[in-house]
């Protein structure tokens, strides 16, 4: 049995679970994952056995429990430094932390209006001005990262890291709802969709039997 277990929600809908799972995959260590179906009878009680917040994801590493996606990323970066989950250069690392925190606390309009649903047949949804503003801000962040720090790879800071994991669910949302984006943003979305761990999650999400009507926009 692996010393690390991550407890996650439905792969089709749980964007925060996707973030933490991608970080763990990038750490390159053996782990087990357990899906706890969300909004099902008894799910809250099951989650509370592993997460004191009553939310997923939650990571167990031996006697250590970490909950919240960004906290999981910080923990993994400390415990597995060779994985280089944050950029090595201080300026790039500060920028990566800043945009990750902005994703963590912001873009509520986009996240609420365009819930993650990887099984969704691609179809546009009318966007509010607030959602358009969120999408424009995200595209600008991606473009700036790629121009300033993206040498050496296809991701925001070259190699895949915590910042990319934080924005990966946005890629799913932009694709599922056919949100208009510029060529730079589309190229970054392509890079995320080609990333093997993201593809692994995507395939599993498509095969999930659970359906949550409130997320089937």
Secondary structure, 3 states (H helix, E strand, C coil): CCCEEEEECCCCCCHHHHHHHHHHHHHCCCCEEEECCCCCCCHHHHHHCCCCCCCCCEEEECCEEEECHHHHHHHHHHHCHHHCCCCCCHHHHHHHHHHHHHHHHCCHHHHHHCCCCCCCCCCCCCCCHHHHHHHHHHHHHHHHHHHHHCCCCCECCECCCHHHHHHHHHHHHHHHCCCCCCHHHHHHHHHHHHCHHHHHHHHHHHHCCCCCHHHCC
